Amino acid sequence: MVANSSGSLAVSDGVSSATKRLARGCIRLIPRSLQRIVLRSAALASPAIKTEAFERACCKIARTSFPHSKEIWATNLGVSSDLRCQMPLVKDYYVFGRPENMLSERATVALVTELCRDCTDFLDVGANDGIFTFAVDREATPDLRLHWFEPDRTLHDRLKSNLAANAIHAVGNFSAVAAQRGTAKFFKNPIDDTSGSLIECHAPQQEPISEQVETISLACYFDDHRVRNAIVKVDVEGAADEVWRGARGIEADIRYLIMEMIAPEIQCGLPGKVISEGNFHAYYIKDFDLILSRDGSYRYVAPFLNWLFCRLDPESLRTRFAGTRFSVVEDAI
């Protein structure tokens, strides 16, 4: 039985490889000029069309015909047909996809856009290319104030330009959110610009580049900008404990806190700290299931890394999400 199983697996792998070679061969038969025209149109296709299958097909063509391209293309990010953002083709998942296709983030984007309706300020901490900011702008009430923070100069400048091109008013900050106002080392991954952080947590072979950046604490920023009823999204690649330490004294002004938690945050017990110090209820975001954690303990399910902290108990949260895709689960850990 084992031999037969292995043989079947080998045949399957062989068929898969042959299919991929055939697909690449077919793609190369199409003139690159025609491929470029088709792909540029695909980048601006309606978000309703940008399904996972659509994204995979477009990415396959782009990676076969334009590998490692440094070209900048216009895309609507799969957020809204009227958006026009400039994005490197190497980020083909943004060029041809949409937030709903990203298993690890789709529910979090939906969660943030839903909860923004209850708040007066949205803070995108670790904005990167601004997917959350663009999504919130399309769904939020007109009086919601948008703020974003990005210490990577290339990402900051591109996001600033894209927001301006779409007449989206948002307060941009070329700084990292940390425990206090000042400066700090920021570690950039030259291979992957989604993983810059105030802590050096990259794989050894990635050899991060460090540079000095300005920092601001949430407490200082809330005071400077009179923020009082906020939803805060934090994605800072392992440095969320720094962000939380900088929120001392303004916990009551944060209505909803959505944080990515990777190994450094889990190892320092950050979920439990936020629960006890901020007087929050905590929910692990497992796609569209919000799983209650009473003390910060949880069962990790790949690829979900995000948490929701708020003052709504499970029953109140169920009421808040009535009629949406979200389910509140009181799971025993």
C-alpha positions as CSV (number, residue, x, y, z in Angstrom):
1,M,0.0,0.0,0.0
2,V,2.8,2.4,0.8
3,A,4.6,1.7,-2.5
4,N,1.4,2.3,-4.4
5,S,0.7,5.5,-2.6
6,S,4.2,6.8,-3.2
7,G,3.9,5.8,-6.9
8,S,0.6,7.6,-7.2
9,L,2.1,10.7,-5.6
10,A,5.1,10.6,-7.9
11,V,2.8,10.4,-11.0
12,S,0.7,13.2,-9.6
13,D,3.8,15.4,-9.1
14,G,4.9,14.5,-12.6
15,V,1.6,15.5,-14.2
16,S,1.6,18.7,-12.2
17,S,5.1,19.7,-13.4
18,A,4.2,18.8,-17.0
19,T,1.1,20.9,-16.7
20,K,3.1,23.9,-15.4
21,R,5.6,23.5,-18.2
22,L,2.9,23.4,-20.8
23,A,1.2,26.5,-19.3
24,R,4.5,28.4,-19.3
25,G,5.1,27.3,-22.9
26,C,1.6,28.5,-24.0
27,I,2.2,31.9,-22.2
28,R,5.4,32.4,-24.1
29,L,3.7,31.9,-27.4
30,I,1.6,35.0,-26.8
31,P,3.5,38.2,-27.8
32,R,4.7,40.1,-24.7
33,S,3.2,43.3,-26.0
34,L,-0.2,41.7,-26.1
35,Q,0.3,40.2,-22.6
36,R,1.2,43.6,-21.3
37,I,-2.0,45.1,-22.7
38,V,-4.1,42.4,-21.2
39,L,-2.4,42.5,-17.8
40,R,-2.6,46.2,-17.5
41,S,-6.4,46.0,-18.2
42,A,-6.6,43.1,-15.6
43,A,-4.9,45.3,-13.0
44,L,-7.8,47.8,-13.3
45,A,-10.6,45.2,-13.5
46,S,-13.6,45.4,-11.2
47,P,-13.0,44.0,-7.8
48,A,-15.9,41.6,-8.4
49,I,-13.9,40.0,-11.2
50,K,-10.6,39.7,-9.3
51,T,-11.4,36.3,-7.9
52,E,-8.6,33.9,-6.6
53,A,-8.6,32.1,-10.0
54,F,-8.3,35.5,-11.8
55,E,-5.5,36.5,-9.6
56,R,-3.6,33.2,-10.0
57,A,-3.9,33.3,-13.8
58,C,-2.7,36.9,-14.0
59,C,0.2,36.4,-11.6
60,K,1.3,33.3,-13.5
61,I,1.5,35.3,-16.8
62,A,3.3,38.2,-15.1
63,R,5.8,36.0,-13.3
64,T,6.5,34.0,-16.5
65,S,6.8,36.9,-18.9
66,F,8.0,39.7,-16.6
67,P,10.1,38.0,-13.9
68,H,11.7,40.4,-11.3
69,S,10.3,43.4,-13.1
70,K,10.8,46.7,-11.5
71,E,7.9,48.3,-13.4
72,I,5.3,50.3,-11.6
73,W,1.7,49.6,-12.7
74,A,-1.7,51.2,-12.1
75,T,-4.1,49.1,-10.1
76,N,-7.3,49.6,-8.0
77,L,-5.9,47.2,-5.4
78,G,-9.2,45.2,-5.7
79,V,-10.7,47.7,-3.3
80,S,-12.8,49.9,-5.5
81,S,-13.1,50.3,-9.3
82,D,-12.4,54.0,-9.1
83,L,-9.1,53.8,-7.2
84,R,-5.9,54.4,-9.2
85,C,-2.8,53.4,-7.3
86,Q,0.8,52.9,-8.5
87,M,2.2,49.6,-7.3
88,P,5.3,47.6,-8.2
89,L,4.5,44.6,-10.5
90,V,6.5,42.3,-8.1
91,K,3.6,42.9,-5.7
92,D,1.3,41.1,-8.2
93,Y,-1.1,40.0,-5.4
94,Y,-1.9,43.7,-4.9
95,V,-1.9,44.5,-8.6
96,F,-4.3,41.7,-9.7
97,G,-5.9,40.5,-6.5
98,R,-8.2,41.9,-3.8
99,P,-8.3,41.8,0.0
100,E,-10.9,39.0,0.0
101,N,-8.4,36.7,-1.6
102,M,-5.9,37.0,1.2
103,L,-6.9,34.3,3.7
104,S,-4.7,35.6,6.5
105,E,-6.1,39.2,6.2
106,R,-9.6,39.1,4.6
107,A,-11.5,38.8,7.8
108,T,-9.4,41.5,9.5
109,V,-10.0,43.9,6.7
110,A,-13.7,43.3,6.9
111,L,-13.6,43.6,10.7
112,V,-11.8,46.9,10.6
113,T,-14.0,48.4,8.0
114,E,-17.1,47.3,9.9
115,L,-16.0,48.6,13.3
116,C,-14.8,51.9,11.9
117,R,-18.4,52.9,11.8
118,D,-18.4,53.2,15.6
119,C,-15.4,55.5,15.8
120,T,-14.2,58.9,15.0
121,D,-10.5,58.1,14.2
122,F,-8.8,55.2,12.5
123,L,-5.1,54.7,13.1
124,D,-3.2,52.4,10.7
125,V,0.0,51.6,12.5
126,G,2.5,49.9,10.2
127,A,0.5,50.9,7.1
128,N,2.9,49.4,4.5
129,D,1.0,49.9,1.2
130,G,-2.1,51.1,2.9
131,I,-4.6,48.4,2.0
132,F,-6.5,48.9,5.3
133,T,-6.5,52.7,4.9
134,F,-7.9,52.5,1.4
135,A,-10.5,49.9,2.4
136,V,-11.6,51.9,5.4
137,D,-11.9,55.1,3.3
138,R,-14.4,53.4,1.0
139,E,-16.6,52.1,3.8
140,A,-16.3,54.6,6.6
141,T,-18.6,57.5,7.6
142,P,-17.6,60.8,6.0
143,D,-16.4,62.3,9.4
144,L,-14.0,59.5,10.2
145,R,-10.5,60.8,10.5
146,L,-7.7,58.7,9.0
147,H,-4.1,58.5,10.3
148,W,-1.3,56.3,9.2
149,F,2.3,55.5,10.2
150,E,5.0,54.1,8.0
151,P,8.8,54.4,8.7
152,D,10.0,52.8,5.5
153,R,10.7,55.8,3.2
154,T,9.8,54.0,-0.1
155,L,6.6,52.7,1.3
156,H,5.7,56.0,3.0
157,D,6.3,58.1,-0.2
158,R,4.4,55.7,-2.4
159,L,1.4,55.6,0.0
160,K,1.4,59.3,0.4
161,S,1.4,59.7,-3.4
162,N,-1.4,57.1,-3.9
163,L,-3.6,58.7,-1.3
164,A,-3.2,62.2,-2.8
165,A,-3.9,60.9,-6.3
166,N,-7.2,59.6,-5.1
167,A,-8.1,62.7,-3.1
168,I,-8.1,60.8,0.1
169,H,-7.4,63.0,3.1
170,A,-5.4,61.1,5.7
171,V,-2.8,62.3,8.2
172,G,0.5,60.6,7.2
173,N,3.4,60.1,9.6
174,F,6.9,59.2,8.4
175,S,7.6,57.5,11.8
176,A,7.4,54.3,13.8
177,V,5.0,54.0,16.7
178,A,7.0,52.9,19.8
179,A,7.1,53.3,23.5
180,Q,8.1,56.9,23.4
181,R,8.8,59.9,21.2
182,G,12.3,60.0,19.9
183,T,14.4,57.9,17.5
184,A,15.2,54.2,17.1
185,K,16.8,51.8,14.8
186,F,14.4,50.4,12.1
187,F,15.4,47.1,10.5
188,K,14.5,46.8,6.8
189,N,14.4,43.5,5.0
190,P,15.9,44.1,1.5
191,I,14.1,41.1,0.1
192,D,10.6,41.7,1.6
193,D,9.5,45.3,2.5
194,T,6.4,43.9,4.3
195,S,8.6,42.9,7.3
196,G,10.4,46.0,8.5
197,S,10.5,46.3,12.3
198,L,11.9,48.1,15.3
199,I,13.2,44.7,16.4
200,E,15.7,42.5,14.5
201,C,13.7,39.4,14.0
202,H,14.6,38.4,10.4
203,A,16.1,35.2,9.3
204,P,19.9,35.4,9.4
205,Q,20.3,35.0,5.6
206,Q,18.2,38.1,5.0
207,E,20.8,40.5,6.4
208,P,18.5,43.5,7.4
209,I,19.5,47.0,6.8
210,S,19.2,49.3,9.8
211,E,18.5,53.0,9.8
212,Q,17.5,55.7,12.3
213,V,13.8,56.7,12.2
214,E,11.7,59.0,14.3
215,T,9.3,57.4,16.8
216,I,6.1,58.5,18.4
217,S,4.0,56.9,21.1
218,L,0.3,56.5,20.8
219,A,-0.2,58.5,24.0
220,C,1.7,61.5,22.6
221,Y,-0.1,61.2,19.2
222,F,-3.5,61.0,20.8
223,D,-2.7,64.1,22.8
224,D,-1.3,66.0,19.8
225,H,-4.3,65.2,17.6
226,R,-7.0,65.1,20.2
227,V,-7.9,61.5,19.4
228,R,-10.6,60.1,21.8
229,N,-12.7,57.4,20.2
230,A,-10.3,55.4,18.1
231,I,-9.9,52.1,16.3
232,V,-6.2,51.2,16.0
233,K,-4.8,48.6,13.7
234,V,-1.3,47.5,14.6
235,D,1.0,45.4,12.2
236,V,4.6,46.1,13.2
237,E,6.3,42.7,12.7
238,G,7.0,41.7,16.3
239,A,7.3,45.2,17.9
240,A,3.7,45.5,19.1
241,D,4.8,45.3,22.8
242,E,6.6,48.7,22.1
243,V,3.3,50.1,20.7
244,W,1.3,48.9,23.7
245,R,3.8,50.4,26.2
246,G,3.4,53.7,24.5
247,A,-0.3,53.6,25.0
248,R,-0.2,54.1,28.8
249,G,-2.9,56.5,29.9
250,I,-4.9,56.5,26.7
251,E,-6.3,53.0,26.9
252,A,-9.9,54.3,27.5
253,D,-9.6,56.3,24.3
254,I,-9.1,53.1,22.2
255,R,-12.5,51.6,21.4
256,Y,-11.1,48.8,19.3
257,L,-7.6,47.5,19.0
258,I,-6.6,45.0,16.3
259,M,-3.1,43.7,16.6
260,E,-1.0,41.2,14.7
261,M,0.8,38.9,17.1
262,I,3.8,36.9,15.9
263,A,6.4,35.1,18.0
264,P,8.0,38.1,19.9
265,E,4.5,39.3,21.1
266,I,3.3,35.9,22.1
267,Q,6.6,35.1,23.9
268,C,6.3,38.3,26.0
269,G,2.7,37.5,26.9
270,L,1.3,40.6,25.1
271,P,-2.3,39.3,24.7
272,G,-2.5,38.9,28.5
273,K,-1.0,42.3,29.1
274,V,-3.5,44.1,26.9
275,I,-6.4,42.2,28.6
276,S,-5.3,43.1,32.2
277,E,-3.7,46.5,31.7
278,G,-6.3,47.8,29.2
279,N,-9.4,46.2,30.7
280,F,-10.2,44.6,27.4
281,H,-11.9,41.5,26.2
282,A,-9.7,39.6,23.8
283,Y,-10.7,37.6,20.7
284,Y,-8.4,35.7,18.4
285,I,-9.4,36.3,14.8
286,K,-9.6,32.9,13.1
287,D,-10.9,34.0,9.8
288,F,-14.5,35.1,10.5
289,D,-14.7,33.3,13.9
290,L,-13.8,35.6,16.8
291,I,-12.6,33.2,19.6
292,L,-12.7,34.5,23.1
293,S,-9.5,34.3,25.1
294,R,-10.0,35.2,28.8
295,D,-6.3,35.3,29.7
296,G,-4.4,35.6,26.5
297,S,-4.0,31.8,25.9
298,Y,-5.2,30.4,22.6
299,R,-4.7,27.7,19.9
300,Y,-2.9,29.1,16.9
301,V,-4.4,28.2,13.5
302,A,-2.3,29.0,10.4
303,P,-2.2,31.5,8.8
304,F,-4.2,33.7,11.3
305,L,-2.1,36.1,13.4
306,N,-4.5,38.9,14.3
307,W,-6.4,39.7,17.6
308,L,-9.3,42.0,18.4
309,F,-9.4,43.8,21.8
310,C,-12.5,45.7,22.9
311,R,-14.7,46.2,25.8
312,L,-17.6,44.2,24.4
313,D,-18.3,40.9,26.2
314,P,-19.2,38.0,23.9
315,E,-22.9,38.6,24.1
316,S,-22.6,42.3,23.3
317,L,-20.1,41.5,20.5
318,R,-22.6,39.0,19.0
319,T,-25.2,41.7,19.0
320,R,-22.8,44.2,17.4
321,F,-22.1,41.7,14.6
322,A,-25.7,40.6,14.0
323,G,-26.3,40.3,10.2
324,T,-22.6,40.1,9.4
325,R,-20.3,37.2,8.6
326,F,-18.7,37.2,12.0
327,S,-19.3,34.6,14.7
328,V,-18.3,35.0,18.3
329,V,-17.0,31.7,19.8
330,E,-16.5,31.1,23.5
331,D,-13.9,28.4,23.0
332,A,-12.5,26.7,26.1
333,I,-8.7,26.8,25.9
